[in-house]
Amino acid sequence: MIIPDSETILSVRELCAEIDGTPILKGVNLEVKAGEVHAIMGKNGSGKSTFAKVLAGHPDYTVTSGEVIYQGQNLLALAPEERARAGIFLAFQYPLEIAGVSNLDFLRMSYNSLRKSKGLPELDLLDFDDFLQEKLKLVEMDSAFLSRSVNEGFSGGEKKRNEILQMAVLEPTLAILDETDSGLDIDALKIVANGVNQLAKPTNSSIVITHYQRLLNYIIPDFIHIMEGGKIVLTGDKHLALELEEKGYDWLKEDYQGEP
Amino acid sequence: MKLGDLSCSFPFPHRQDEDWQFTDVSFLQNIDFHLAQLPAIAPLSDTSAKQQIQITNGGLCYFPNLSQGISCTISEVPFSPSNEHSWDYFAQLNCQYNPTTIHCRIPDRLQVLLPLEVNYQVTQERSLVLPRLVLQVGANSQVTLIERFQPSALLDSYLHNAVTQIHLAPSAKLIHIRIQTESPSAFHIATTLVTQAQNSVYQAYMLDLGAKLSRHNPHIYSQGEGTVSEIWGLTITSGDRLSDTHSSIHHSYPNTYSRQLHKAIIGDRSQVVFNGRIVVSKQAQNTDSAQLSRSLLLSSQAKINTKPQLEIMADNVKCKHGATVSQLDSEEIFYLQSRGIDHTSASQLLTMSFALEVIQNLTSDALRGELTQQIKNALPSFDTTGQR
């Protein structure tokens, strides 16, 4: 939701980043305010997933210029775990499988690391379990998932729901969903979208990265940005997605390329 | 007294011997050891519920309260190994210079509920310590044996040279836990010989976590149909430790089963050697055997030599083997970091979970807890400087 005069959560200015010397982001500008949902769409290779990873602090990418201010502080100076503790959450496109670490232990460790950084006491197993049962309902997950190793042997849909469960537990200020719709059937997509919508509040915001318009039927964005060649080339409202769906990404080439 | 001064009917191992290619023990010949003094046997003094046998400096130091039927005696009969081709210089030295064998027998059809705990201790610096244990498990009996090689103090440069011989009668079952956490300047060399009669089950969890140099040779001989043999091994090294495991599993009868997982976590400038021999003789049809060696290198100077050695003479068998060597996965670390877990904790968590796979099938919570604690103590602390 767009709220007049709401606080700026994220401000990205002329952000450039590379991997192994190859430039990927070439001057991204984006302003996200509290309460807003921003969608970033674009073809494969347009830089949208890189943008998500750079915001989360992935070590393989080097920021070469530009700045990212998150709630008034320089985000780029923070280690990935410090960003997470400050309220940034990245839902991975390909969540990793961590053999031998139970989902429950992982969630509790993660949650307690955030509490600790806020100077709050850690939750013990019993209190955490109560807290978690509520969150499980949100993503319609069975508690049997908790005793399994993190994502190990999970289906594609279960992995994505597990990401949203983590998000529900960590209650981020800025959630970045990187192609959360990929590999989901329609039922799983609805569960995931429903989870995201229920977590939306006037005080937090999200960036939804997707290739297809489909997800945006369920998570209604306030803004849609089109990324192309490592920068945002077009910004519009939710209707832009429908136009894009109809005309395809090639339509951008004629009208907008080279005119940031 | 130096090892070179002791006469032994086996030659001292040399790096030109295939089995000692990566492990140089020649320096042991130049260390001045003294033969450890055997302790006086204490009377019954144990009032705890545990069945603990204490073997100090290679000799039995006290008799425990044992469950009914279990016997533990000292025999002075010269020891003759049943499988001479698994024998080497060190095993022979053990038998030639320690005349006593500690001999435990579990009668037939006995379910021993309390684990039989054997604690090996050394109290003399620069001593040559030669403990020898024989365990016979009667037909249809079940027992858990825990062998702990633990220093009572941080003693300097002793050589713990142990021989353990185990025989499982038909349909016997043994869970064998072996924890080696010797003093950091100690040398640990051991042979474990297991013979299994038909339908017996041998399940071993072997942790090599201590000593400056350690070498363990577990040899398992299936001597009847339907045997089950499992070895779950974990080696953790740091500093300039060297740890060598040379195992062999011999299938000589039809319809036998073996599984072996050997994991190594290798830090600093330390070195691990793993050689896993699986022998399937011509008669051993329908053998089902699988072996996997997985190593995690935590530093660029750490070193692993891992080698499966399969000798299969039968034609209708299932034998799998594999070896992997890897480092901590930076994507996995990033995933954990993105959930607020710092780099050090993420590295520890991933390393710990790598290690714990080795003991996941252990059904006793208490034992799994003890082993988990030992693993935690042995893991190096992670220095994250320069890793960001």
Interface residues (C-beta under 8 A of the other chain):
Chain A: A56 G57 H58 P59 D60 A79 P80 E81 R83 A84 R85 F89 L90 F92 P95 L96 I98 A99 G100 V101 F106 M109 S110 S113 L114 S117 Q166 L170
Chain B: D329 S330 E331 E332 F334 Y335 L336 Q337 S338 R339 G340 I341 D342 H343 S345 L349 L350 M352 S353 F354 L356 E357 Q360 R388
